Amino acid sequence: MAKQGKMKVIKHCHRLEGEVTPPGDKSISHRAVILNSIASGEAEIVNFSPGGDCWSTVSCLRALGARIRRGGTPDFPTLFVSGVGQRGLSEASNVLNAGNSATTIRLLGGLLSSQPFLSIITGDASLRSRPMGRLIEPLRLMGAEIWGREGDSFAPLIIKGRRLHGAEISLSIPSAQIKSAILLAALFARGKTVLQQLVPSRDHSERLLKQMGAELESDGNSISLNPLTSPLKAISFIIPGDISAAAYFLVAAAIHPDARIVVKDCGVNPTRTGIIDALVAMGAKLRIENERVTADEPVADIVVESSKLRGIEIDGEMIPRLIDEIPLLAVAGCFASGKTVIRGAAELRVKESDRIATVSRELTKMGARVEELPDGMVIYGGKALSGAKVDSHLDHRLAMSLAIAGLMARGETIINHAQVVNVSYPSFWSDVASVAKQSRGERQLDCFVANAPRNDKEGCHCKHSEA
């Protein structure tokens, strides 16, 4: 039997109301600290993601000689990065540990392939089960010497860095991680690198590289990058709120019969707003206000109110723009009329968990009717959910999606291994507590940590205030 992890109890709430400011965007945070570490100059990165994944990247970069200092607060960190320049990294004295972060291992895999030293990088059990051949194959087309376990399929990765050459590479899978790894390698290669994408994926790397002085051109599905002739220029900026974190509150407000939530300072990069488009297509009362731009990234406030949702079909080019939010959209589908069909999302099979299987299994425990497909799922809406004992399967996005389902379910929902939300959103529980309103005399959100006092500071971040 698997060891029982820390649990949270989620109760049905009578109203959702308030403002939420999501943590700094995780994808942008990874890229900002990596690129500023190899730039020339000083950078102040405000609102760096507080999640564990991004600190894995920081830890690896420090081990490689990057000069990174932390300031700010736990929920609103600031990083001060002194760039070491394009050849300033050095060989680590030990194996690099990417923790649970696929972004860390893949982006650094590209960067380290072009550095003149040996690197070994690994991660936790979950990360060591995720596919790495899709990273190794295109890097080898550029001359990289990189190997993985089980026939170059899995981490740990061994990388013998060397001078690479530019190449023309076609990506068969729409992956921003693989695209970004190739671009990092291409910065130090001989000659131009040209990437062809079947479907454009999130473009944070391209935006940052352009801002920092790289010779990069993008035109639809094609990206070309010339190697550096001078160091990247360090850039200071405020990282927008993470739309993947905000999505939980967008869906919660849309499916709840008495709700109004305002999400503040959220990134609305068009390569990431598939969740907004999907909710609007389902009939959500959602509007975007106060639009502005920071460091070439669009930012806005998002207002969502109680809505009558209807099922839709989601596939094709929409999938890369909301791949992380599909478990949550399955929850939305439970409360929509008709059926919601998700196809073309086979990539979910190789995330932190097999998200097609685990989402289907855990929502079914709560009374949902979910049909598993090879590359997606069908959710039949209109059936009330009931509280149940469910498991995150050590997948942060599944844990948070189940929490949103629990706010709407009858009775109590107990989520095992709930502590995994710290990977991306440590303040998630307190943010839920801030908007979840109970009837007079009840707690906003009742939660406990297994085998620990109710107010255990390490495991519980909820505000046990009276409504």
Secondary structure as a PSIPRED ss2 file (coil, helix, strand):
# PSIPRED VFORMAT (PSIPRED V4.0)

   1 M C   1.000  0.000  0.000
   2 A C   1.000  0.000  0.000
   3 K C   1.000  0.000  0.000
   4 Q C   1.000  0.000  0.000
   5 G C   1.000  0.000  0.000
   6 K C   1.000  0.000  0.000
   7 M C   1.000  0.000  0.000
   8 K E   0.000  0.000  1.000
   9 V E   0.000  0.000  1.000
  10 I E   0.000  0.000  1.000
  11 K E   0.000  0.000  1.000
  12 H C   1.000  0.000  0.000
  13 C C   1.000  0.000  0.000
  14 H C   1.000  0.000  0.000
  15 R E   0.000  0.000  1.000
  16 L E   0.000  0.000  1.000
  17 E E   0.000  0.000  1.000
  18 G E   0.000  0.000  1.000
  19 E E   0.000  0.000  1.000
  20 V E   0.000  0.000  1.000
  21 T C   1.000  0.000  0.000
  22 P C   1.000  0.000  0.000
  23 P C   1.000  0.000  0.000
  24 G E   0.000  0.000  1.000
  25 D C   1.000  0.000  0.000
  26 K H   0.000  1.000  0.000
  27 S H   0.000  1.000  0.000
  28 I H   0.000  1.000  0.000
  29 S H   0.000  1.000  0.000
  30 H H   0.000  1.000  0.000
  31 R H   0.000  1.000  0.000
  32 A H   0.000  1.000  0.000
  33 V H   0.000  1.000  0.000
  34 I H   0.000  1.000  0.000
  35 L H   0.000  1.000  0.000
  36 N H   0.000  1.000  0.000
  37 S H   0.000  1.000  0.000
  38 I C   1.000  0.000  0.000
  39 A C   1.000  0.000  0.000
  40 S E   0.000  0.000  1.000
  41 G C   1.000  0.000  0.000
  42 E E   0.000  0.000  1.000
  43 A E   0.000  0.000  1.000
  44 E E   0.000  0.000  1.000
  45 I E   0.000  0.000  1.000
  46 V E   0.000  0.000  1.000
  47 N C   1.000  0.000  0.000
  48 F C   1.000  0.000  0.000
  49 S C   1.000  0.000  0.000
  50 P C   1.000  0.000  0.000
  51 G C   1.000  0.000  0.000
  52 G H   0.000  1.000  0.000
  53 D H   0.000  1.000  0.000
  54 C H   0.000  1.000  0.000
  55 W H   0.000  1.000  0.000
  56 S H   0.000  1.000  0.000
  57 T H   0.000  1.000  0.000
  58 V H   0.000  1.000  0.000
  59 S H   0.000  1.000  0.000
  60 C H   0.000  1.000  0.000
  61 L H   0.000  1.000  0.000
  62 R H   0.000  1.000  0.000
  63 A H   0.000  1.000  0.000
  64 L C   1.000  0.000  0.000
  65 G C   1.000  0.000  0.000
  66 A C   1.000  0.000  0.000
  67 R E   0.000  0.000  1.000
  68 I E   0.000  0.000  1.000
  69 R E   0.000  0.000  1.000
  70 R E   0.000  0.000  1.000
  71 G E   0.000  0.000  1.000
  72 G E   0.000  0.000  1.000
  73 T C   1.000  0.000  0.000
  74 P C   1.000  0.000  0.000
  75 D C   1.000  0.000  0.000
  76 F C   1.000  0.000  0.000
  77 P E   0.000  0.000  1.000
  78 T E   0.000  0.000  1.000
  79 L E   0.000  0.000  1.000
  80 F E   0.000  0.000  1.000
  81 V E   0.000  0.000  1.000
  82 S E   0.000  0.000  1.000
  83 G C   1.000  0.000  0.000
  84 V C   1.000  0.000  0.000
  85 G C   1.000  0.000  0.000
  86 Q C   1.000  0.000  0.000
  87 R C   1.000  0.000  0.000
  88 G C   1.000  0.000  0.000
  89 L C   1.000  0.000  0.000
  90 S C   1.000  0.000  0.000
  91 E C   1.000  0.000  0.000
  92 A C   1.000  0.000  0.000
  93 S C   1.000  0.000  0.000
  94 N C   1.000  0.000  0.000
  95 V C   1.000  0.000  0.000
  96 L E   0.000  0.000  1.000
  97 N E   0.000  0.000  1.000
  98 A C   1.000  0.000  0.000
  99 G C   1.000  0.000  0.000
 100 N C   1.000  0.000  0.000
 101 S C   1.000  0.000  0.000
 102 A H   0.000  1.000  0.000
 103 T H   0.000  1.000  0.000
 104 T H   0.000  1.000  0.000
 105 I H   0.000  1.000  0.000
 106 R H   0.000  1.000  0.000
 107 L H   0.000  1.000  0.000
 108 L H   0.000  1.000  0.000
 109 G H   0.000  1.000  0.000
 110 G H   0.000  1.000  0.000
 111 L H   0.000  1.000  0.000
 112 L H   0.000  1.000  0.000
 113 S H   0.000  1.000  0.000
 114 S C   1.000  0.000  0.000
 115 Q C   1.000  0.000  0.000
 116 P C   1.000  0.000  0.000
 117 F C   1.000  0.000  0.000
 118 L E   0.000  0.000  1.000
 119 S E   0.000  0.000  1.000
 120 I E   0.000  0.000  1.000
 121 I E   0.000  0.000  1.000
 122 T E   0.000  0.000  1.000
 123 G C   1.000  0.000  0.000
 124 D C   1.000  0.000  0.000
 125 A C   1.000  0.000  0.000
 126 S C   1.000  0.000  0.000
 127 L H   0.000  1.000  0.000
 128 R H   0.000  1.000  0.000
 129 S H   0.000  1.000  0.000
 130 R C   1.000  0.000  0.000
 131 P C   1.000  0.000  0.000
 132 M C   1.000  0.000  0.000
 133 G H   0.000  1.000  0.000
 134 R H   0.000  1.000  0.000
 135 L H   0.000  1.000  0.000
 136 I H   0.000  1.000  0.000
 137 E H   0.000  1.000  0.000
 138 P H   0.000  1.000  0.000
 139 L H   0.000  1.000  0.000
 140 R H   0.000  1.000  0.000
 141 L H   0.000  1.000  0.000
 142 M C   1.000  0.000  0.000
 143 G C   1.000  0.000  0.000
 144 A C   1.000  0.000  0.000
 145 E E   0.000  0.000  1.000
 146 I E   0.000  0.000  1.000
 147 W E   0.000  0.000  1.000
 148 G E   0.000  0.000  1.000
 149 R H   0.000  1.000  0.000
 150 E H   0.000  1.000  0.000
 151 G H   0.000  1.000  0.000
 152 D H   0.000  1.000  0.000
 153 S C   1.000  0.000  0.000
 154 F E   0.000  0.000  1.000
 155 A E   0.000  0.000  1.000
 156 P E   0.000  0.000  1.000
 157 L E   0.000  0.000  1.000
 158 I E   0.000  0.000  1.000
 159 I E   0.000  0.000  1.000
 160 K E   0.000  0.000  1.000
 161 G C   1.000  0.000  0.000
 162 R C   1.000  0.000  0.000
 163 R C   1.000  0.000  0.000
 164 L C   1.000  0.000  0.000
 165 H E   0.000  0.000  1.000
 166 G C   1.000  0.000  0.000
 167 A C   1.000  0.000  0.000
 168 E E   0.000  0.000  1.000
 169 I E   0.000  0.000  1.000
 170 S E   0.000  0.000  1.000
 171 L E   0.000  0.000  1.000
 172 S C   1.000  0.000  0.000
 173 I C   1.000  0.000  0.000
 174 P C   1.000  0.000  0.000
 175 S C   1.000  0.000  0.000
 176 A H   0.000  1.000  0.000
 177 Q H   0.000  1.000  0.000
 178 I H   0.000  1.000  0.000
 179 K H   0.000  1.000  0.000
 180 S H   0.000  1.000  0.000
 181 A H   0.000  1.000  0.000
 182 I H   0.000  1.000  0.000
 183 L H   0.000  1.000  0.000
 184 L H   0.000  1.000  0.000
 185 A H   0.000  1.000  0.000
 186 A H   0.000  1.000  0.000
 187 L C   1.000  0.000  0.000
 188 F C   1.000  0.000  0.000
 189 A C   1.000  0.000  0.000
 190 R E   0.000  0.000  1.000
 191 G C   1.000  0.000  0.000
 192 K C   1.000  0.000  0.000
 193 T E   0.000  0.000  1.000
 194 V E   0.000  0.000  1.000
 195 L E   0.000  0.000  1.000
 196 Q E   0.000  0.000  1.000
 197 Q E   0.000  0.000  1.000
 198 L C   1.000  0.000  0.000
 199 V C   1.000  0.000  0.000
 200 P C   1.000  0.000  0.000
 201 S C   1.000  0.000  0.000
 202 R C   1.000  0.000  0.000
 203 D C   1.000  0.000  0.000
 204 H H   0.000  1.000  0.000
 205 S H   0.000  1.000  0.000
 206 E H   0.000  1.000  0.000
 207 R H   0.000  1.000  0.000
 208 L H   0.000  1.000  0.000
 209 L H   0.000  1.000  0.000
 210 K H   0.000  1.000  0.000
 211 Q H   0.000  1.000  0.000
 212 M C   1.000  0.000  0.000
 213 G C   1.000  0.000  0.000
 214 A C   1.000  0.000  0.000
 215 E C   1.000  0.000  0.000
 216 L E   0.000  0.000  1.000
 217 E E   0.000  0.000  1.000
 218 S E   0.000  0.000  1.000
 219 D E   0.000  0.000  1.000
 220 G C   1.000  0.000  0.000
 221 N C   1.000  0.000  0.000
 222 S E   0.000  0.000  1.000
 223 I E   0.000  0.000  1.000
 224 S E   0.000  0.000  1.000
 225 L E   0.000  0.000  1.000
 226 N C   1.000  0.000  0.000
 227 P C   1.000  0.000  0.000
 228 L C   1.000  0.000  0.000
 229 T C   1.000  0.000  0.000
 230 S C   1.000  0.000  0.000
 231 P C   1.000  0.000  0.000
 232 L C   1.000  0.000  0.000
 233 K E   0.000  0.000  1.000
 234 A C   1.000  0.000  0.000
 235 I C   1.000  0.000  0.000
 236 S C   1.000  0.000  0.000
 237 F E   0.000  0.000  1.000
 238 I E   0.000  0.000  1.000
 239 I C   1.000  0.000  0.000
 240 P C   1.000  0.000  0.000
 241 G E   0.000  0.000  1.000
 242 D C   1.000  0.000  0.000
 243 I H   0.000  1.000  0.000
 244 S H   0.000  1.000  0.000
 245 A H   0.000  1.000  0.000
 246 A H   0.000  1.000  0.000
 247 A H   0.000  1.000  0.000
 248 Y H   0.000  1.000  0.000
 249 F H   0.000  1.000  0.000
 250 L H   0.000  1.000  0.000
 251 V H   0.000  1.000  0.000
 252 A H   0.000  1.000  0.000
 253 A H   0.000  1.000  0.000
 254 A H   0.000  1.000  0.000
 255 I H   0.000  1.000  0.000
 256 H C   1.000  0.000  0.000
 257 P C   1.000  0.000  0.000
 258 D C   1.000  0.000  0.000
 259 A E   0.000  0.000  1.000
 260 R E   0.000  0.000  1.000
 261 I E   0.000  0.000  1.000
 262 V E   0.000  0.000  1.000
 263 V E   0.000  0.000  1.000
 264 K E   0.000  0.000  1.000
 265 D E   0.000  0.000  1.000
 266 C E   0.000  0.000  1.000
 267 G E   0.000  0.000  1.000
 268 V C   1.000  0.000  0.000
 269 N C   1.000  0.000  0.000
 270 P C   1.000  0.000  0.000
 271 T C   1.000  0.000  0.000
 272 R C   1.000  0.000  0.000
 273 T C   1.000  0.000  0.000
 274 G H   0.000  1.000  0.000
 275 I H   0.000  1.000  0.000
 276 I H   0.000  1.000  0.000
 277 D H   0.000  1.000  0.000
 278 A H   0.000  1.000  0.000
 279 L H   0.000  1.000  0.000
 280 V H   0.000  1.000  0.000
 281 A H   0.000  1.000  0.000
 282 M C   1.000  0.000  0.000
 283 G C   1.000  0.000  0.000
 284 A C   1.000  0.000  0.000
 285 K E   0.000  0.000  1.000
 286 L E   0.000  0.000  1.000
 287 R E   0.000  0.000  1.000
 288 I E   0.000  0.000  1.000
 289 E E   0.000  0.000  1.000
 290 N E   0.000  0.000  1.000
 291 E E   0.000  0.000  1.000
 292 R E   0.000  0.000  1.000
 293 V E   0.000  0.000  1.000
 294 T E   0.000  0.000  1.000
 295 A C   1.000  0.000  0.000
 296 D C   1.000  0.000  0.000
 297 E E   0.000  0.000  1.000
 298 P E   0.000  0.000  1.000
 299 V E   0.000  0.000  1.000
 300 A E   0.000  0.000  1.000
 301 D E   0.000  0.000  1.000
 302 I E   0.000  0.000  1.000
 303 V E   0.000  0.000  1.000
 304 V E   0.000  0.000  1.000
 305 E E   0.000  0.000  1.000
 306 S C   1.000  0.000  0.000
 307 S C   1.000  0.000  0.000
 308 K C   1.000  0.000  0.000
 309 L C   1.000  0.000  0.000
 310 R E   0.000  0.000  1.000
 311 G C   1.000  0.000  0.000
 312 I C   1.000  0.000  0.000
 313 E E   0.000  0.000  1.000
 314 I E   0.000  0.000  1.000
 315 D C   1.000  0.000  0.000
 316 G H   0.000  1.000  0.000
 317 E H   0.000  1.000  0.000
 318 M H   0.000  1.000  0.000
 319 I H   0.000  1.000  0.000
 320 P H   0.000  1.000  0.000
 321 R H   0.000  1.000  0.000
 322 L C   1.000  0.000  0.000
 323 I H   0.000  1.000  0.000
 324 D H   0.000  1.000  0.000
 325 E H   0.000  1.000  0.000
 326 I H   0.000  1.000  0.000
 327 P H   0.000  1.000  0.000
 328 L H   0.000  1.000  0.000
 329 L H   0.000  1.000  0.000
 330 A H   0.000  1.000  0.000
 331 V H   0.000  1.000  0.000
 332 A H   0.000  1.000  0.000
 333 G H   0.000  1.000  0.000
 334 C H   0.000  1.000  0.000
 335 F C   1.000  0.000  0.000
 336 A C   1.000  0.000  0.000
 337 S E   0.000  0.000  1.000
 338 G C   1.000  0.000  0.000
 339 K E   0.000  0.000  1.000
 340 T E   0.000  0.000  1.000
 341 V E   0.000  0.000  1.000
 342 I E   0.000  0.000  1.000
 343 R C   1.000  0.000  0.000
 344 G C   1.000  0.000  0.000
 345 A C   1.000  0.000  0.000
 346 A H   0.000  1.000  0.000
 347 E H   0.000  1.000  0.000
 348 L H   0.000  1.000  0.000
 349 R H   0.000  1.000  0.000
 350 V H   0.000  1.000  0.000
 351 K C   1.000  0.000  0.000
 352 E C   1.000  0.000  0.000
 353 S C   1.000  0.000  0.000
 354 D C   1.000  0.000  0.000
 355 R H   0.000  1.000  0.000
 356 I H   0.000  1.000  0.000
 357 A H   0.000  1.000  0.000
 358 T H   0.000  1.000  0.000
 359 V H   0.000  1.000  0.000
 360 S H   0.000  1.000  0.000
 361 R H   0.000  1.000  0.000
 362 E H   0.000  1.000  0.000
 363 L H   0.000  1.000  0.000
 364 T H   0.000  1.000  0.000
 365 K H   0.000  1.000  0.000
 366 M C   1.000  0.000  0.000
 367 G C   1.000  0.000  0.000
 368 A C   1.000  0.000  0.000
 369 R E   0.000  0.000  1.000
 370 V E   0.000  0.000  1.000
 371 E E   0.000  0.000  1.000
 372 E E   0.000  0.000  1.000
 373 L E   0.000  0.000  1.000
 374 P C   1.000  0.000  0.000
 375 D C   1.000  0.000  0.000
 376 G E   0.000  0.000  1.000
 377 M E   0.000  0.000  1.000
 378 V E   0.000  0.000  1.000
 379 I E   0.000  0.000  1.000
 380 Y E   0.000  0.000  1.000
 381 G C   1.000  0.000  0.000
 382 G C   1.000  0.000  0.000
 383 K C   1.000  0.000  0.000
 384 A C   1.000  0.000  0.000
 385 L C   1.000  0.000  0.000
 386 S E   0.000  0.000  1.000
 387 G C   1.000  0.000  0.000
 388 A C   1.000  0.000  0.000
 389 K E   0.000  0.000  1.000
 390 V E   0.000  0.000  1.000
 391 D E   0.000  0.000  1.000
 392 S C   1.000  0.000  0.000
 393 H C   1.000  0.000  0.000
 394 L C   1.000  0.000  0.000
 395 D C   1.000  0.000  0.000
 396 H H   0.000  1.000  0.000
 397 R H   0.000  1.000  0.000
 398 L H   0.000  1.000  0.000
 399 A H   0.000  1.000  0.000
 400 M H   0.000  1.000  0.000
 401 S H   0.000  1.000  0.000
 402 L H   0.000  1.000  0.000
 403 A H   0.000  1.000  0.000
 404 I H   0.000  1.000  0.000
 405 A H   0.000  1.000  0.000
 406 G H   0.000  1.000  0.000
 407 L H   0.000  1.000  0.000
 408 M H   0.000  1.000  0.000
 409 A C   1.000  0.000  0.000
 410 R E   0.000  0.000  1.000
 411 G C   1.000  0.000  0.000
 412 E E   0.000  0.000  1.000
 413 T E   0.000  0.000  1.000
 414 I E   0.000  0.000  1.000
 415 I E   0.000  0.000  1.000
 416 N E   0.000  0.000  1.000
 417 H C   1.000  0.000  0.000
 418 A H   0.000  1.000  0.000
 419 Q H   0.000  1.000  0.000
 420 V H   0.000  1.000  0.000
 421 V H   0.000  1.000  0.000
 422 N H   0.000  1.000  0.000
 423 V H   0.000  1.000  0.000
 424 S C   1.000  0.000  0.000
 425 Y C   1.000  0.000  0.000
 426 P C   1.000  0.000  0.000
 427 S C   1.000  0.000  0.000
 428 F H   0.000  1.000  0.000
 429 W H   0.000  1.000  0.000
 430 S H   0.000  1.000  0.000
 431 D H   0.000  1.000  0.000
 432 V H   0.000  1.000  0.000
 433 A H   0.000  1.000  0.000
 434 S H   0.000  1.000  0.000
 435 V H   0.000  1.000  0.000
 436 A E   0.000  0.000  1.000
 437 K E   0.000  0.000  1.000
 438 Q C   1.000  0.000  0.000
 439 S C   1.000  0.000  0.000
 440 R C   1.000  0.000  0.000
 441 G C   1.000  0.000  0.000
 442 E C   1.000  0.000  0.000
 443 R E   0.000  0.000  1.000
 444 Q C   1.000  0.000  0.000
 445 L C   1.000  0.000  0.000
 446 D C   1.000  0.000  0.000
 447 C C   1.000  0.000  0.000
 448 F C   1.000  0.000  0.000
 449 V C   1.000  0.000  0.000
 450 A C   1.000  0.000  0.000
 451 N C   1.000  0.000  0.000
 452 A C   1.000  0.000  0.000
 453 P C   1.000  0.000  0.000
 454 R C   1.000  0.000  0.000
 455 N C   1.000  0.000  0.000
 456 D C   1.000  0.000  0.000
 457 K C   1.000  0.000  0.000
 458 E C   1.000  0.000  0.000
 459 G C   1.000  0.000  0.000
 460 C C   1.000  0.000  0.000
 461 H C   1.000  0.000  0.000
 462 C C   1.000  0.000  0.000
 463 K C   1.000  0.000  0.000
 464 H C   1.000  0.000  0.000
 465 S C   1.000  0.000  0.000
 466 E E   0.000  0.000  1.000
 467 A C   1.000  0.000  0.000
